[in-house]
């Protein structure tokens, strides 16, 4: 645990959930807007070289890294998120790179989409991936074969290291619903 997280423990009010990926934090806050601003000021005073900023959900949706977190019926759902500036450019299939490298890129994108996306958004994510692959010259047969292989392994539950990122488990451990979280 780093200095910042240790300092968060001394805050008068703490986030219901706090997760970190490198220098990005995701927090669920249930104490109101005014107290949230106080916590932001507190966090920014921890280290003079670090200033925290905050993104607040709009329409019960909040992008975080490559995921869009959606609050729905007291639970959190996730789907793959790309910024508006994302151009969908990956290694072109017609490039003079090793065939296995191009297939690995495709497989990893499929796996990432499956891991970060809740079931109800899987088709939408798959459509986006297909457009990216097609736009970069990937053959339909290779796409279908790899999508089928990744999906069937996922459904059979035998894909080692292919665990679903489930943000709602963090909420269950705190026994609070998201209805009072801002």
C-alpha positions in Angstrom: 0.0 0.0 0.0 1.4 3.4 -0.9 1.5 6.7 1.0 -1.7 8.0 -0.7 -3.7 4.9 0.3 -2.4 5.0 3.8 -3.4 8.7 4.0 -6.9 7.8 2.7 -7.4 5.7 5.8 -7.0 8.7 8.0 -9.7 10.7 6.2 -12.8 11.5 8.4 -15.0 10.0 5.6 -13.8 7.3 3.3 -15.1 6.0 0.0 -17.3 2.9 0.1 -15.1 1.3 -2.5 -11.6 2.4 -3.6 -9.7 0.7 -6.4 -6.4 1.7 -8.0 -4.7 1.0 -11.3 -1.3 2.6 -11.5 -2.2 6.3 -11.0 -6.0 6.1 -11.6 -8.4 5.6 -8.7 -12.0 4.5 -8.8 -14.1 5.3 -5.8 -17.7 5.0 -4.8 -18.9 7.8 -2.5 -22.0 7.8 -0.4 -21.8 10.9 1.7 -23.1 13.6 -0.6 -21.6 16.2 -2.9 -20.3 18.6 -0.3 -18.4 15.9 1.6 -17.0 14.6 -1.8 -15.5 18.0 -2.5 -13.9 18.0 1.0 -12.4 14.5 0.4 -11.0 15.7 -3.0 -9.3 18.6 -1.2 -8.0 16.3 1.5 -6.6 13.9 -1.2 -4.9 16.8 -3.0 -3.1 17.9 0.2 -1.5 14.5 0.7 1.4 15.3 -1.6 2.0 18.7 -3.1 3.3 17.2 -6.3 0.0 15.4 -6.9 -3.3 17.1 -7.6 -6.4 14.9 -7.8 -9.2 15.5 -10.3 -12.6 13.9 -10.3 -14.9 12.7 -12.9 -18.5 12.4 -11.8 -21.0 10.0 -13.4 -23.3 11.4 -16.0 -26.6 9.6 -16.6 -25.5 6.8 -14.2 -22.4 6.1 -16.4 -18.7 6.7 -15.7 -15.8 5.9 -17.9 -12.8 4.4 -16.1 -9.7 3.3 -18.0 -11.1 1.0 -20.8 -14.4 0.3 -19.0 -17.7 2.2 -18.8 -19.2 1.6 -15.4 -23.0 1.7 -15.4 -25.2 2.0 -12.3 -28.3 -0.1 -12.9 -30.9 -1.3 -10.4 -28.6 -1.0 -7.4 -25.7 -2.8 -9.1 -22.7 -1.9 -11.2 -22.4 -3.2 -14.8 -19.4 -2.8 -17.1 -18.8 -2.6 -20.7 -15.8 -2.0 -22.9 -15.2 1.7 -23.4 -13.2 3.5 -26.1 -12.6 7.3 -26.0 -14.1 9.4 -28.8 -10.6 9.9 -30.1 -10.0 6.2 -30.5 -9.4 5.6 -34.2 -9.7 1.8 -34.1 -6.2 1.3 -35.7 -4.4 -1.9 -34.8 -1.7 -3.8 -36.7 -3.0 -4.2 -40.2 -3.4 -7.8 -41.2 -1.7 -7.2 -44.6 1.4 -5.9 -42.8 4.7 -7.9 -43.0 4.5 -9.1 -39.4 4.3 -12.6 -38.2 0.9 -14.2 -38.7 0.8 -15.5 -35.1 1.4 -11.9 -33.8 -1.7 -10.7 -35.7 -3.8 -13.6 -34.4 -2.6 -12.9 -30.9 -3.6 -9.3 -31.1 -7.1 -10.4 -32.2 -7.4 -13.0 -29.5 -6.2 -10.6 -26.8 -8.7 -8.0 -27.9 -11.5 -10.6 -27.8 -10.4 -11.8 -24.3 -10.2 -8.2 -23.0 -13.6 -7.4 -24.3 -15.1 -10.5 -22.7 -13.4 -9.9 -19.4 -14.4 -6.3 -19.1 -17.9 -6.6 -20.4 -21.1 -7.8 -18.7 -23.1 -10.4 -20.6 -25.8 -8.1 -21.8 -23.2 -5.9 -23.6 -21.2 -8.8 -25.1 -22.9 -8.5 -28.6 -22.4 -4.8 -28.7 -18.7 -5.2 -27.9 -18.4 -8.0 -30.4 -19.8 -5.8 -33.1 -17.3 -3.0 -32.3 -14.5 -5.5 -32.4 -15.6 -6.9 -35.8 -15.6 -3.4 -37.2 -12.1 -2.8 -35.9 -10.8 -6.1 -37.3 -12.5 -5.5 -40.7 -11.2 -2.0 -40.9 -7.7 -3.3 -40.4 -7.9 -6.1 -43.0 -8.5 -9.1 -40.8 -10.2 -11.9 -42.7 -13.8 -12.8 -41.6 -12.9 -16.5 -41.3 -10.1 -15.8 -38.9 -12.3 -13.4 -36.9 -15.2 -16.0 -36.7 -12.8 -18.8 -35.7 -11.1 -16.8 -33.0 -14.4 -15.4 -31.6 -15.9 -18.8 -31.5 -12.9 -20.3 -29.8 -12.6 -17.6 -27.1 -16.4 -17.6 -26.5 -16.7 -21.4 -26.3 -13.8 -21.6 -23.9 -15.3 -18.9 -21.8 -18.8 -20.5 -21.7 -17.2 -23.9 -20.8 -15.3 -22.3 -18.0 -12.0 -23.9 -18.9 -10.1 -20.9 -19.9 -7.2 -20.6 -17.4 -6.5 -17.1 -16.2 -9.6 -15.8 -18.0 -11.5 -14.5 -15.0 -14.3 -11.9 -15.3 -13.6 -8.5 -13.7 -16.6 -8.2 -11.4 -16.8 -4.8 -9.7 -20.0 -5.7 -7.9 -18.1 -8.1 -5.6 -16.5 -5.0 -4.0 -20.0 -3.7 -3.2 -21.2 -7.0 -1.6 -18.3 -6.9 0.8 -19.4 -3.5 2.0 -23.1 -4.6 2.2 -24.3 -1.4 0.7 -26.2 -0.8 -2.5 -25.3 1.8 -5.1 -28.6 3.6 -4.7 -27.0 6.1 -2.2 -23.7 6.4 -4.0 -22.9 9.5 -6.0 
